[in-house]
Amino acid sequence: MTSLTHLNLSHVGFKGNIPPQIGNLFNLLYLDLSYVASKTIPSQIRNLSRLIYLNLRGPSYADKAFIYENVDWLSILSELQYLDLGGADLSQSFHSLHTLQALPSLMHLYLSRCTLSHYN
């Protein structure tokens, strides 16, 4: 599966966390993890440096918001053109917008229903 370029796991509903082995899919260009029940994105996702499309949109109800304390790992994804973090709680991620601003290829950014810190 190392040659896999597209992976859509939207609405899958993992009972536990997303497996860290997802970081072994080095050739992924497209990854959709929208509406996945797990609130934890494994740090190994930073290994997917070829990603062009990343969808991490969360559920539409506030009590299930994904809380990202640190989104600095996104800065490694320099090829990223599309990023959806809709429904995420970014209030604990102090530099979240600075990190997103630094993505050189980003053309589409979706932050609907996000909670941002007052600093941002």
N, C-alpha and C positions, 0 to 999 in steps of 0.2 A: 503494500500500500504506500510505499514511499514515493511513488510517482503520481499519487493522487493530487489533482489540482483544484477540485471543487468539492466541498463538503457542506451539506445542508442538514443540520440537526435541529432546526427550529421546531418548537412544540414537542420535543422528545420527552421531557419530563424525567430527567435523571433522578433517581431516588437518593443518590449521594452526590458527591462532587464530580465535576467533569474530570475524567482521567487525565493525569499529567502527561501520559503518553501522546496526547494530542500534539505536543511539541515536537514529536518525531516526524511529523508530516511536513518536512522541510519544503516541499514543492507546492504547498497550498497557495493558491492565488485568491480563492474565494472561501470564506468561512462564515456560515450563518448559525449563530447560537441564540437567535432570538426566541424569547419565551421558553427558555430552558429552565426547569425548576431550580436548578442549582444556583446559588447566589455567589459562589466562589469561582473565579476564573483562575486556573492554575498559572503560576509564574512562567511555566515552560512555554506558554503561548508566545513569549518574546522570541522564541526560536523560529517563528514563522515570518522571517524577515522579508519574504517575497509577497506577502499578502497585499492585495490591491483592494479587497472588499472585506470588511469586518462588521458584522451585525451582532450587537450584544443587547439589543432592545429587551427590556424587562417587562414584567406583567403590568397591566393597566391599573392595578389597585395598590395604593400607597403602602400598605403594611407588608407588601412583598418586594419592595424596592431593593435593587441590588445596591449594596453599600461598597463603594470603591474607596478605600483609604489611600490608595496610591495608584495613579495611572501613569507614572513615569515610564513604565515599561512600554507604553505606546510610542515613545520617542524613537525606539529601535525600529519601528515599522515605517521606515522612510519611503516605501513605495505605496503606502496606503492612500487611496483616492476616495474611498467611501467609508465612513464610520458612523454607526448609529448606536448611541448610548442612551436612547430614550428610556425614561423611567428610572434611571440610575440616581442614586444618592451620592453626589460628588462633594458634599459639604465637608467631608473629612479629608479630601484630597486638596490640600492647600494650593498647589501649583497646577491644578488640572487644566485650566484654560491656557496657561503658559505652555504647557506640554503640547496641547492640541494645536496651538498657534505655530509651534515649531515644526510641524509635519510638512515637509516641503511639497509633497504631491497631493495633499488633501484638497479635494474639490467639493465634496458633499459631506456635511457634518450635521447630524440630527441630534438635538438635545431636548426634544419635547418631553415634558413632564419630569425634567431633571431637577434635583435639588442642588443648588450651588451655594458655596459659602458666601458670606457677605463681602468678603475680600474680593472675590471674583466679580 
